[in-house]
């Protein structure tokens, strides 16, 4: 029996549907006034970062580790203290440069003796991390206090043990006295080291043009940034990237979608293999998130334009490509070049300076 349709004909038909249908269904760009745009953000959880220490306490204070000026100052000292690493060459600040987005701008974290993270994991920013509900890419730490104890013990990062840290720091009489005054203990404990560092990290919040816009300054961001913010709020981006930190509030599956068009080549070359990577980029390191289920903590977008390369394994260099990937595979509506440019302009407004609390 003669075939009614040649495989090439079917392929061309499918391609036409994939190309034309999205154009027919394309939604018109919404137009919002500055007041409406601001209200859309503020009516959710997207609030400006507080300006004062008193307001900060209402947002980030931890009942299990109450903040004080003295504890914060001690935590800052420890954050930059290389004695927390085995060869005294690495501090927390080594991978979390506060002047460069709060990370190290490397595809994978490099630690003790130049060792790389075995899963090729990118260092998340420490800036605004206290606003997140979990820490690390797989969300395994509940807060910055718990997170602070991880890198110092990892053999490929700072390569120390709690006992070794306690022994080293207790040899410093001045430091021991500081801990005694703040925590009321005769000896420095690893738990209190974590708490001090965590207290300092809770103050590492940044403010910028985005915050000023939310507070009523219509001229704080450009027209392009407002268009990008409109897309961000109306196309579903805020569903995951919410909160004061614009991210870090939930664990999400990535990617959410795959497309038939990615496999069309199989019809012509049936012997080629499907993409080995479960991601829309190379699966360097093989990390698959929480429980190996491709579930990741949603990244914080404040200062994101300063934290390249992107994604958990640093496989994407350009922020524009990140926006394209996220719009296609998470939102389900691939943005065009103009839309991507506008969203990037909005993301630039999330850059900010540390608040002097």
C-alpha positions in Angstrom: 0.0 0.0 0.0 1.3 3.4 -1.0 2.2 5.8 1.8 -0.1 8.8 1.9 2.6 11.1 3.4 6.3 11.1 2.9 8.3 11.5 6.2 9.8 14.7 4.8 6.3 16.1 4.2 5.3 15.3 7.8 8.5 16.9 9.1 7.9 20.1 7.2 4.3 20.2 8.4 5.3 19.8 12.0 8.0 22.5 11.6 5.4 24.9 10.1 3.1 24.2 13.1 5.9 24.8 15.6 6.9 28.1 13.9 3.5 29.5 13.0 1.3 28.5 16.0 3.3 30.5 18.6 3.1 33.6 16.4 -0.7 33.2 16.2 -1.0 32.7 20.0 1.5 35.4 20.9 0.1 37.7 23.6 0.2 41.4 23.2 2.7 43.3 25.4 0.9 44.7 28.4 1.3 48.4 29.1 1.4 49.5 32.7 1.9 52.9 34.3 4.7 53.4 36.8 2.1 53.2 39.6 0.6 50.0 38.3 4.0 48.4 37.8 5.0 49.3 41.3 1.8 48.0 42.7 2.1 44.7 40.9 5.5 44.2 42.6 4.5 45.5 46.1 1.3 43.5 46.2 3.3 40.3 46.2 6.4 39.8 48.3 8.8 41.9 46.2 9.6 44.6 48.7 12.6 47.0 48.9 15.5 46.2 51.2 15.3 48.1 54.5 17.5 51.1 55.0 18.0 51.1 58.8 19.4 48.6 61.3 16.0 48.6 63.2 14.2 47.7 60.0 16.8 45.1 59.1 16.1 43.3 62.4 12.4 42.9 61.5 13.4 41.2 58.2 16.4 39.0 59.0 16.8 38.5 62.8 17.0 34.9 63.8 15.5 34.0 67.2 18.0 31.1 67.4 20.9 33.6 66.8 19.8 37.1 67.9 21.7 39.8 66.1 23.9 42.4 67.9 26.4 44.9 66.7 29.2 43.1 68.5 28.3 39.7 67.1 28.0 41.1 63.6 31.5 42.7 63.9 32.9 39.4 65.2 31.3 37.5 62.3 32.9 40.0 59.8 36.3 39.3 61.3 35.8 35.5 60.9 34.4 35.9 57.3 37.8 37.3 56.2 39.9 35.0 58.5 42.1 32.6 56.6 42.7 30.6 59.8 39.4 28.8 59.0 41.2 26.9 56.2 43.8 24.2 56.6 46.7 26.0 54.9 45.5 29.4 56.1 45.2 30.7 52.5 41.4 30.7 52.1 38.6 32.6 53.8 34.9 32.8 53.2 35.6 36.0 51.3 37.8 34.0 48.8 34.8 32.5 47.1 32.4 35.3 48.1 33.9 38.5 46.9 31.6 41.3 48.3 32.8 43.7 45.7 32.0 41.5 42.7 28.5 40.3 43.3 29.2 38.1 46.3 30.6 35.2 44.4 33.9 34.3 42.7 32.9 34.6 39.0 34.2 31.1 38.3 32.3 28.2 36.7 33.2 26.0 39.7 34.3 26.8 43.2 38.1 26.4 43.7 39.3 25.6 47.2 42.1 23.9 49.2 45.3 23.4 47.1 43.4 24.5 44.0 40.9 21.7 44.2 37.6 22.1 42.3 34.2 21.2 43.5 33.7 17.6 42.5 30.2 18.3 41.1 31.5 21.4 39.3 29.2 23.6 41.3 29.1 27.4 40.9 29.4 29.4 44.1 26.1 31.1 44.9 26.2 34.7 45.9 26.3 35.5 49.6 24.7 38.9 49.1 21.1 38.9 50.2 21.4 35.1 51.0 20.0 35.7 54.4 16.7 36.5 52.8 16.5 33.0 51.2 14.5 30.2 52.7 17.2 27.6 52.1 20.9 27.6 51.2 23.1 25.7 48.7 21.9 24.6 45.2 20.0 21.6 46.6 18.6 23.5 49.6 20.2 21.3 52.2 20.9 24.0 54.7 18.0 25.9 56.4 19.8 29.2 57.0 23.1 31.1 56.7 24.2 29.9 60.1 24.0 26.3 59.0 25.5 27.1 55.6 28.5 28.7 57.2 29.6 25.4 58.6 29.7 23.6 55.3 32.5 25.0 53.2 35.0 25.1 56.1 34.6 21.3 56.5 34.4 20.3 52.8 37.8 18.7 51.9 37.8 20.4 48.5 37.1 23.8 50.0 38.6 24.8 53.3 39.3 21.2 54.5 39.0 21.7 58.3 37.1 20.0 61.1 35.2 21.6 63.9 37.7 20.4 66.5 40.7 21.8 64.5 38.9 25.2 64.1 38.2 25.3 67.8 41.8 24.5 68.7 43.2 27.0 66.3 40.9 29.9 67.4 41.1 29.2 71.1 44.8 29.9 70.9 44.0 33.5 70.2 43.3 35.1 73.7 41.9 38.3 72.2 39.4 36.4 70.1 38.5 34.1 73.0 37.6 37.1 75.1 35.4 38.5 72.3 33.5 35.2 72.1 33.1 35.1 75.9 31.6 38.6 76.0 29.2 37.9 73.2 28.2 34.2 73.8 29.1 33.9 77.5 31.3 30.8 77.0 34.9 30.2 78.2 35.9 28.5 75.1 35.2 29.1 71.4 32.9 26.5 69.9 32.3 25.7 66.3 28.6 26.3 66.7 29.3 29.9 67.9 31.7 30.4 65.0 28.9 29.5 62.6 26.5 31.8 64.5 28.9 34.8 64.3 29.5 34.3 60.6 25.8 33.9 60.0 25.0 37.1 62.0 27.4 39.0 59.7 26.0 37.5 56.6 22.5 38.6 57.7 23.6 42.2 57.2 24.9 41.6 53.6 21.9 43.1 51.9 22.1 45.5 48.9 20.0 48.3 47.7 19.9 49.9 44.2 17.7 51.6 41.6 15.1 48.8 41.9 14.5 49.6 45.5 14.2 53.4 44.8 11.6 52.7 42.1 9.6 50.5 44.6 9.8 53.4 47.1 8.2 55.8 44.6 11.0 57.2 42.4 9.7 56.9 38.9 13.0 58.1 37.4 15.1 55.5 39.2 14.9 53.0 36.3 14.8 53.4 32.5 11.9 52.9 30.1 13.5 49.7 28.8 13.9 48.4 32.4 10.2 49.1 33.1 9.3 47.1 30.0 11.5 44.3 31.2 10.0 44.5 34.7 6.5 44.3 33.1 7.5 41.1 31.3 9.0 39.8 34.5 5.8 40.4 36.5 3.3 39.4 33.8 4.9 36.4 32.1 5.4 34.3 35.2 9.0 35.0 36.2 7.9 36.4 39.6 6.2 33.1 40.3 9.6 31.6 41.2 11.8 34.7 41.6 9.8 36.5 44.3 10.5 37.9 47.7 12.7 40.8 48.7 15.7 38.9 47.4 14.0 38.2 44.0 14.6 34.5 44.3 15.7 31.9 46.8 12.2 31.4 48.2 11.5 28.0 46.8 12.9 24.8 45.2 11.9 24.3 41.6 12.2 21.7 38.8 14.6 22.7 36.0 13.9 22.5 33.2 10.1 22.3 33.3 9.7 21.8 29.6 11.2 20.0 26.7 10.3 20.5 23.0 9.6 18.2 20.1 11.7 20.5 17.9 14.8 19.4 19.8 14.3 15.9 18.5 13.3 16.5 14.9 16.7 15.5 13.8 16.0 11.9 14.8 13.6 11.5 11.9 16.5 12.1 9.4 19.2 10.5 11.5 17.6 7.7 13.5 21.0 6.5 14.9 21.9 9.7 16.7 21.5 9.7 20.4 19.1 12.0 22.3 20.9 14.9 24.1 22.7 13.4 27.0 22.2 16.4 29.2 18.9 16.9 30.9 19.5 20.6 30.8 19.6 23.0 27.8 23.3 23.2 28.3 26.2 20.8 28.9 25.8 18.7 32.1 29.3 19.4 33.4 29.7 17.7 36.8 26.6 15.6 36.6 24.8 17.3 39.4 21.1 16.8 39.4 19.9 18.9 42.4 17.9 17.7 45.4 17.4 14.0 45.5 18.8 13.8 41.9 15.4 15.0 40.7 16.6 18.2 38.9 15.2 20.3 41.7 17.2 23.4 42.6 17.0 26.3 44.9 15.8 29.2 42.8 18.8 31.6 42.4 18.7 35.1 43.9 18.5 37.7 41.1 19.8 40.7 43.0 23.2 41.5 41.5 22.8 38.6 39.0 24.3 40.7 36.2 27.6 40.6 38.3 27.7 36.9 39.0 28.5 35.3 35.6 28.9 32.4 34.7 25.4 31.1 35.3 23.4 28.1 36.4 24.6 25.5 38.9 27.6 24.4 36.9 28.6 27.7 35.3 27.9 26.5 31.8 26.4 29.7 30.5 28.4 32.9 30.2 25.9 35.5 29.0 23.0 36.9 31.0 21.0 37.3 27.7 21.3 33.5 27.0 20.1 32.8 30.6 17.0 34.9 30.0 16.3 33.1 26.7 16.7 29.7 28.3 14.5 30.6 31.3 11.8 32.1 29.1 11.7 29.0 26.9 12.1 26.2 29.4 10.5 27.6 32.5 8.0 30.2 31.4 7.1 28.3 28.2 7.3 31.4 25.9 10.7 32.1 24.4 11.4 35.8 24.5 12.6 37.6 21.3 15.8 39.7 21.2 14.0 42.9 22.1 12.2 41.3 25.1 15.4 39.7 26.3 17.2 43.1 26.1 14.4 44.7 28.1 14.5 42.0 30.8 18.3 42.3 31.1 17.9 46.1 31.6 15.5 45.3 34.4 18.0 42.8 35.9 20.6 45.6 35.9 18.4 47.6 38.2 18.8 44.8 40.8 22.5 45.6 41.1 23.1 47.4 44.4 25.5 48.5 47.1 25.8 47.0 50.5 23.8 48.9 53.1 25.8 50.2 56.0 23.9 48.8 58.9 
